[in-house]
Protein backbone atom coordinates (compact mmCIF):
# COMPACT_ATOMS: atom_id res chain seq x y z
CA UNK A 1 0.00 0.00 0.00
CA UNK A 2 2.82 2.44 0.64
CA UNK A 3 3.66 2.28 -3.07
CA UNK A 4 0.31 3.95 -3.88
CA UNK A 5 0.93 6.52 -1.14
CA UNK A 6 4.41 7.30 -2.48
CA UNK A 7 3.18 7.61 -6.07
CA UNK A 8 0.37 9.93 -4.96
CA UNK A 9 2.79 12.10 -2.95
CA UNK A 10 5.24 12.37 -5.85
CA UNK A 11 2.45 13.18 -8.31
CA UNK A 12 1.09 15.91 -6.03
CA UNK A 13 4.59 17.37 -5.57
CA UNK A 14 5.07 17.46 -9.35
CA UNK A 15 1.61 19.05 -9.71
CA UNK A 16 2.59 21.82 -7.30
CA UNK A 17 5.78 22.55 -9.26
CA UNK A 18 3.96 22.53 -12.61
CA UNK A 19 1.20 24.77 -11.28
CA UNK A 20 3.69 27.26 -9.89
CA UNK A 21 5.22 27.54 -13.36
CA UNK A 22 1.82 27.87 -15.04
CA UNK A 23 0.54 30.49 -12.59
CA UNK A 24 3.74 32.47 -13.08
CA UNK A 25 3.34 32.47 -16.88
CA UNK A 26 -0.40 33.13 -16.82
CA UNK A 27 -0.02 35.85 -14.18
CA UNK A 28 2.74 37.49 -16.20
CA UNK A 29 0.54 37.34 -19.31
CA UNK A 30 -2.32 38.97 -17.42
CA UNK A 31 -0.05 41.72 -16.11
CA UNK A 32 1.17 42.41 -19.64
CA UNK A 33 -2.05 42.06 -21.68
CA UNK A 34 -4.87 42.55 -19.12
CA UNK A 35 -6.82 39.78 -20.86
CA UNK A 36 -9.76 38.13 -19.08
CA UNK A 37 -8.63 34.83 -20.58
CA UNK A 38 -5.21 35.12 -18.95
CA UNK A 39 -6.85 36.15 -15.66
CA UNK A 40 -9.16 33.14 -15.83
CA UNK A 41 -6.26 30.79 -16.45
CA UNK A 42 -4.27 32.35 -13.61
CA UNK A 43 -7.20 32.03 -11.19
CA UNK A 44 -7.80 28.43 -12.25
CA UNK A 45 -4.12 27.75 -11.61
CA UNK A 46 -4.22 29.41 -8.19
CA UNK A 47 -7.23 27.37 -7.06
CA UNK A 48 -5.78 24.11 -8.37
CA UNK A 49 -2.45 25.01 -6.76
CA UNK A 50 -4.25 25.53 -3.45
CA UNK A 51 -5.90 22.11 -3.70
CA UNK A 52 -2.61 20.40 -4.52
CA UNK A 53 -0.66 22.30 -1.85
CA UNK A 54 -3.25 21.25 0.72
CA UNK A 55 -3.02 17.62 -0.43
CA UNK A 56 0.78 17.79 -0.19
CA UNK A 57 0.48 19.22 3.32
CA UNK A 58 -1.83 16.38 4.33
CA UNK A 59 0.44 13.73 2.78
CA UNK A 60 3.72 15.07 4.18
CA UNK A 61 3.27 17.39 7.16
CA UNK A 62 0.03 16.84 9.07
CA UNK A 63 0.98 14.41 11.86
CA UNK A 64 -2.39 12.69 12.21
CA UNK A 65 -3.53 12.45 8.60
CA UNK A 66 -0.15 11.56 7.07
CA UNK A 67 0.23 8.69 9.56
CA UNK A 68 -3.32 7.55 8.86
CA UNK A 69 -2.85 7.67 5.09
CA UNK A 70 0.46 5.80 5.35
CA UNK A 71 -1.07 3.06 7.53
CA UNK A 72 -3.10 0.10 6.41
CA UNK A 73 -6.31 1.86 7.50
CA UNK A 74 -6.99 3.14 3.98
CA UNK A 75 -8.01 0.39 1.58
CA UNK A 76 -5.74 -0.34 -1.40
CA UNK A 77 -8.66 0.28 -3.75
CA UNK A 78 -9.09 3.80 -2.40
CA UNK A 79 -5.36 4.46 -2.71
CA UNK A 80 -5.26 3.23 -6.29
CA UNK A 81 -8.16 5.57 -7.11
CA UNK A 82 -6.49 8.56 -5.40
CA UNK A 83 -3.17 7.79 -7.07
CA UNK A 84 -4.87 7.50 -10.46
CA UNK A 85 -6.52 10.91 -10.02
CA UNK A 86 -3.23 12.55 -9.04
CA UNK A 87 -1.34 10.91 -11.92
CA UNK A 88 -4.03 11.88 -14.45
CA UNK A 89 -3.88 15.44 -13.16
CA UNK A 90 -0.09 15.38 -13.56
CA UNK A 91 -0.44 14.21 -17.18
CA UNK A 92 -2.95 17.00 -17.88
CA UNK A 93 -0.70 19.61 -16.29
CA UNK A 94 2.32 18.41 -18.26
CA UNK A 95 0.28 18.89 -21.42
CA UNK A 96 -0.77 22.38 -20.28
CA UNK A 97 2.84 23.32 -19.54
CA UNK A 98 3.89 22.04 -22.96
CA UNK A 99 1.27 24.07 -24.87
CA UNK A 100 1.79 27.13 -22.65
CA UNK A 101 5.54 27.23 -23.23
CA UNK A 102 5.27 26.39 -26.94
C-alpha positions as CSV (number, residue, x, y, z in Angstrom):
1,X,0.0,0.0,0.0
2,X,2.8,2.4,0.6
3,X,3.7,2.3,-3.1
4,X,0.3,4.0,-3.9
5,X,0.9,6.5,-1.1
6,X,4.4,7.3,-2.5
7,X,3.2,7.6,-6.1
8,X,0.4,9.9,-5.0
9,X,2.8,12.1,-2.9
10,X,5.2,12.4,-5.8
11,X,2.4,13.2,-8.3
12,X,1.1,15.9,-6.0
13,X,4.6,17.4,-5.6
14,X,5.1,17.5,-9.4
15,X,1.6,19.1,-9.7
16,X,2.6,21.8,-7.3
17,X,5.8,22.5,-9.3
18,X,4.0,22.5,-12.6
19,X,1.2,24.8,-11.3
20,X,3.7,27.3,-9.9
21,X,5.2,27.5,-13.4
22,X,1.8,27.9,-15.0
23,X,0.5,30.5,-12.6
24,X,3.7,32.5,-13.1
25,X,3.3,32.5,-16.9
26,X,-0.4,33.1,-16.8
27,X,0.0,35.9,-14.2
28,X,2.7,37.5,-16.2
29,X,0.5,37.3,-19.3
30,X,-2.3,39.0,-17.4
31,X,-0.1,41.7,-16.1
32,X,1.2,42.4,-19.6
33,X,-2.0,42.1,-21.7
34,X,-4.9,42.5,-19.1
35,X,-6.8,39.8,-20.9
36,X,-9.8,38.1,-19.1
37,X,-8.6,34.8,-20.6
38,X,-5.2,35.1,-18.9
39,X,-6.9,36.2,-15.7
40,X,-9.2,33.1,-15.8
41,X,-6.3,30.8,-16.4
42,X,-4.3,32.3,-13.6
43,X,-7.2,32.0,-11.2
44,X,-7.8,28.4,-12.3
45,X,-4.1,27.7,-11.6
46,X,-4.2,29.4,-8.2
47,X,-7.2,27.4,-7.1
48,X,-5.8,24.1,-8.4
49,X,-2.4,25.0,-6.8
50,X,-4.2,25.5,-3.4
51,X,-5.9,22.1,-3.7
52,X,-2.6,20.4,-4.5
53,X,-0.7,22.3,-1.9
54,X,-3.3,21.2,0.7
55,X,-3.0,17.6,-0.4
56,X,0.8,17.8,-0.2
57,X,0.5,19.2,3.3
58,X,-1.8,16.4,4.3
59,X,0.4,13.7,2.8
60,X,3.7,15.1,4.2
61,X,3.3,17.4,7.2
62,X,0.0,16.8,9.1
63,X,1.0,14.4,11.9
64,X,-2.4,12.7,12.2
65,X,-3.5,12.4,8.6
66,X,-0.1,11.6,7.1
67,X,0.2,8.7,9.6
68,X,-3.3,7.5,8.9
69,X,-2.8,7.7,5.1
70,X,0.5,5.8,5.4
71,X,-1.1,3.1,7.5
72,X,-3.1,0.1,6.4
73,X,-6.3,1.9,7.5
74,X,-7.0,3.1,4.0
75,X,-8.0,0.4,1.6
76,X,-5.7,-0.3,-1.4
77,X,-8.7,0.3,-3.8
78,X,-9.1,3.8,-2.4
79,X,-5.4,4.5,-2.7
80,X,-5.3,3.2,-6.3
81,X,-8.2,5.6,-7.1
82,X,-6.5,8.6,-5.4
83,X,-3.2,7.8,-7.1
84,X,-4.9,7.5,-10.5
85,X,-6.5,10.9,-10.0
86,X,-3.2,12.5,-9.0
87,X,-1.3,10.9,-11.9
88,X,-4.0,11.9,-14.4
89,X,-3.9,15.4,-13.2
90,X,-0.1,15.4,-13.6
91,X,-0.4,14.2,-17.2
92,X,-2.9,17.0,-17.9
93,X,-0.7,19.6,-16.3
94,X,2.3,18.4,-18.3
95,X,0.3,18.9,-21.4
96,X,-0.8,22.4,-20.3
97,X,2.8,23.3,-19.5
98,X,3.9,22.0,-23.0
99,X,1.3,24.1,-24.9
100,X,1.8,27.1,-22.7
101,X,5.5,27.2,-23.2
102,X,5.3,26.4,-26.9
